[in-house]
Amino acid sequence: MSRSDVELTTEQSVQARSQAPWWKASAPILITGLVLVVVWAVLSLFVDTLPGPGDTAAELARMASDGELFSIFGRITLFMGVCFVIAAVGGVALGLLLGSKRWLDRGLSPYLAALQGMPTSMWIPVAAVVLGTSPWSLAAVVSIGAMPAIMLGTRSAVANVPPLLIRAGRTYGADGGTLLRHVVLPAALPGIMTGLELGWSIAFRCLVAGEIFSGALSGTGIGDVIDRSRETGDLTEMMATIMIVLAFTLIVDRLVFAKVQHRLRVSRGLVDTGLPH
């Protein structure tokens, strides 16, 4: 057996060992979810105005039969996907610029930190006045709201790249572009991913805040449901909407960010691939 065959066999065996059965990986999430549902059911028995899990499930079934549930999921996916791609591309590019230009970093970073800490609700009326009450207004709030966190995360990741790696790259004759692509970006990728994950959570909070602020800014349909349930006083429909938002964020976290973070940790030797995870 050749050396390449041995390396291929070893890699395959490591990958096989690192893949846990789906039920074993999902068990903690499912058990925690069941506990939360039980707590919710108990609370609904003592709080008359709080709909229980059964009533909320029935409302979700009604929304699914009417097609509203799938419409909201589809529109959230499209809306958040487009807005987050814009925020991610702009935030990472500007963050790389901040990380490579110290004078620019010293000038802009304090303002970015201040913008990141400002409540999202402050920008929604401004966007509504400047851009009008349309989905474009909400898209601007979502995209711009996520960028400071992504920029700061990328800038910190670049600043934390070991200088020894950069010196080694320059010793081998790498110019600025090659150094950025083959040295700085790979080394800073875990930090960049952390910034992207934080930016996603902020972007989604901006979306939900915009939808709650006014149904006229609705880009996903959540605002329409919130306005309707507010006018009719139907708390069950409101709880169903909360469950839709919770399910969407959980799916994105588990299927996207958790998997990418795990692959990055494995590639850097931070996970024992000889054991199931």
Secondary structure, DSSP 8 states (H G I E B T S, - for coil): --HHHHHHHHHHHHHHHH---HHHHHHHHHHHHHHHHHHHHHHHHH-TTS--HHHHHHHHHHHHHHTHHHHHHHHHHHHHHHHHHHHHHHHHHHHHHHHH-HHHHHHHHHHHHHHHHS-GGGHHHHHHHHH-SSHHHHHHHHHHHHHHHHHHHHHHHHHTS-HHHHHHHHHTT--HHHHIIIIIHHHHHHHHHHHHHHHHHHHHHHHHHHHHH-GGG-SSSHHHHHHHHHHHT-HHHHHHHHHHHHHHHHHHIIIIIHHHHHHHHHHTT-S-TTS--
